[in-house]
Amino acid sequence: MIDPGLAFSLGNLLVLPLWLLLAMSLFVPRIRIAAISAARFVAPALLGLAYLLLIVTGLGEAQGGGFGSIAEVRALFASDAALAAGWLHYLAFDLFVGSWEAEDAAARRIPAVLVVPCLGLTLLFGPAGLLLYLLLRLAFRGRSFARETAS
């Protein structure tokens, strides 16, 4: 059995340095491949493994839990194992999205200083950060490969 409190704490410790590395990779291109690989593949895989362990070992703890109503979701997350699994779910998916934002921004030559707030929002408020990045991406559409093919 995996301790939900420990999984929560270790998940946070794992992803926070990777968010910083993603932001740094926008300014230091030579670390970009390592930062994106760690944020897109390594950390989500580790978080996914911990998630599965929490789900499998904590399946019987949530009485009346499910996804059919808000009351069922509330009951589902009354279990520490389910709550920690849900948190790891957020950490993994938000980090994956952040890695895509960093890679896409570099390919589109979007100024790093404009992308960093998107990463911060994605870390803290997932969909709001993604929305901001998508708006930024829209504002810079057509910049990615136009200059490269003209050379």
DASULNOR-V347464 format. One record per helix or strand. SS is the DSSP state (H for helix, E for strand). FROM is the first residue (numbers start at 1). TO is the last residue. If there is no record, write none. Layout:
# DASULNOR-V347464
ss=SS from=FROM to=TO
ss=SS from=FROM to=TO
This chain:
# DASULNOR-V347464
ss=H from=4 to=27
ss=H from=29 to=61
ss=H from=70 to=76
ss=H from=80 to=107
ss=H from=112 to=139
ss=H from=146 to=150
